[in-house]
Amino acid sequence: MPRIIVDENIPRDAKEWLSKKGFDLISVSQTHLKSAKDHVIAEYAAKNNLTIITLDKHFSQIYRMLKKDQITVIIISANPATPANIIQTLDVAQGKIDLKAVKGKLVIISKKKIRIVT
């Protein structure tokens, strides 16, 4: 299973849920990237073959402009972005997304749909 770097905007409860589901996580706040710009996080993810999970839609621009096919970005679109809504969104998507199959792609997930951008 691919390693995942979890952006700082993902709540602790959602990180714990991902860990309990068996995902191999590293948090941005656990690295030297704490408070780093998004493009620096994207470069780190590309260099270290990490999938990014974030609430930050700005990562879609970084994916398209800088790192297309070099990184995998999963953007969680949960409204409102409460821990419970984020976990519900992840739960819906978990059974529908094969992380190996979306390598190098931008994935936008919500409770109602999953959009994969190549």
C-alpha positions as CSV (number, residue, x, y, z in Angstrom):
1,M,0.0,0.0,0.0
2,P,1.4,3.4,-0.9
3,R,2.6,5.7,1.9
4,I,0.5,8.8,2.5
5,I,1.5,12.2,3.7
6,V,-1.3,13.9,5.5
7,D,-1.6,17.6,5.3
8,E,-1.8,19.7,8.4
9,N,-5.5,20.6,7.7
10,I,-6.6,17.0,8.3
11,P,-8.0,16.6,11.8
12,R,-6.4,14.2,14.3
13,D,-9.6,12.1,14.4
14,A,-9.4,11.5,10.6
15,K,-5.7,10.6,10.8
16,E,-6.5,8.1,13.6
17,W,-9.2,6.6,11.4
18,L,-6.8,6.2,8.5
19,S,-4.3,4.6,10.7
20,K,-6.8,2.2,12.1
21,K,-7.8,1.2,8.6
22,G,-4.2,0.2,7.9
23,F,-2.9,3.2,5.9
24,D,0.8,4.0,6.3
25,L,0.8,7.6,7.3
26,I,3.3,10.4,7.9
27,S,1.9,13.8,8.9
28,V,3.3,17.0,7.5
29,S,3.6,18.2,11.1
30,Q,5.9,15.2,11.9
31,T,8.4,16.3,9.3
32,H,10.6,19.3,8.7
33,L,7.7,20.5,6.5
34,K,5.5,21.9,9.3
35,S,4.0,25.2,8.1
36,A,5.6,24.7,4.7
37,K,4.2,26.1,1.4
38,D,2.0,23.6,-0.5
39,H,4.5,23.4,-3.4
40,V,7.3,22.4,-1.0
41,I,5.1,19.6,0.4
42,A,4.3,18.5,-3.2
43,E,8.0,18.4,-4.0
44,Y,8.7,16.3,-0.9
45,A,5.9,13.9,-1.8
46,A,7.2,13.5,-5.3
47,K,10.7,12.9,-4.2
48,N,9.6,10.4,-1.6
49,N,6.9,8.7,-3.6
50,L,4.1,9.7,-1.1
51,T,0.4,10.2,-1.8
52,I,-0.9,13.6,-0.4
53,I,-4.2,13.7,1.4
54,T,-5.5,17.2,2.0
55,L,-8.6,19.4,2.3
56,D,-6.7,22.2,0.3
57,K,-8.1,22.6,-3.2
58,H,-4.9,24.6,-4.1
59,F,-3.1,21.2,-4.5
60,S,-5.1,20.7,-7.7
61,Q,-3.3,23.7,-9.2
62,I,0.0,22.4,-8.1
63,Y,-0.8,19.0,-9.5
64,R,-1.8,20.5,-12.9
65,M,0.9,23.0,-13.2
66,L,3.9,21.5,-11.6
67,K,3.7,17.8,-10.8
68,K,1.2,16.1,-13.1
69,D,1.9,12.4,-13.2
70,Q,4.7,12.9,-10.6
71,I,2.5,12.9,-7.5
72,T,-0.8,11.5,-6.3
73,V,-3.1,14.0,-4.6
74,I,-6.3,13.2,-2.9
75,I,-8.5,16.2,-2.0
76,I,-11.3,15.6,0.4
77,S,-14.3,17.8,-0.3
78,A,-16.4,17.6,2.9
79,N,-18.8,20.4,3.7
80,P,-18.6,21.4,6.4
81,A,-15.1,20.1,7.0
82,T,-15.8,18.6,10.4
83,P,-13.9,15.5,11.5
84,A,-17.1,13.5,11.3
85,N,-17.8,14.6,7.7
86,I,-14.2,14.0,6.7
87,I,-14.2,10.5,8.1
88,Q,-17.6,9.7,6.4
89,T,-16.2,10.9,3.1
90,L,-13.1,8.8,3.5
91,D,-15.2,5.8,4.5
92,V,-17.3,6.1,1.3
93,A,-14.2,6.5,-0.9
94,Q,-12.1,3.8,0.8
95,G,-13.8,0.8,-0.8
96,K,-14.0,2.5,-4.2
97,I,-10.4,3.8,-4.7
98,D,-7.4,1.6,-5.3
99,L,-4.4,3.8,-4.4
100,K,-2.1,1.9,-6.7
101,A,-4.5,2.5,-9.6
102,V,-4.7,6.2,-9.0
103,K,-0.9,6.7,-8.8
104,G,0.1,9.9,-10.5
105,K,-3.5,11.3,-10.6
106,L,-5.5,13.9,-8.8
107,V,-8.5,12.4,-6.9
108,I,-11.3,14.6,-5.5
109,I,-13.6,12.8,-3.2
110,S,-16.9,13.8,-1.7
111,K,-19.7,11.7,-0.1
112,K,-21.6,11.6,-3.4
113,K,-18.8,11.2,-6.0
114,I,-15.2,10.5,-6.8
115,R,-13.5,12.4,-9.5
116,I,-10.2,11.2,-11.0
117,V,-8.2,13.6,-13.1
118,T,-5.4,12.4,-15.3
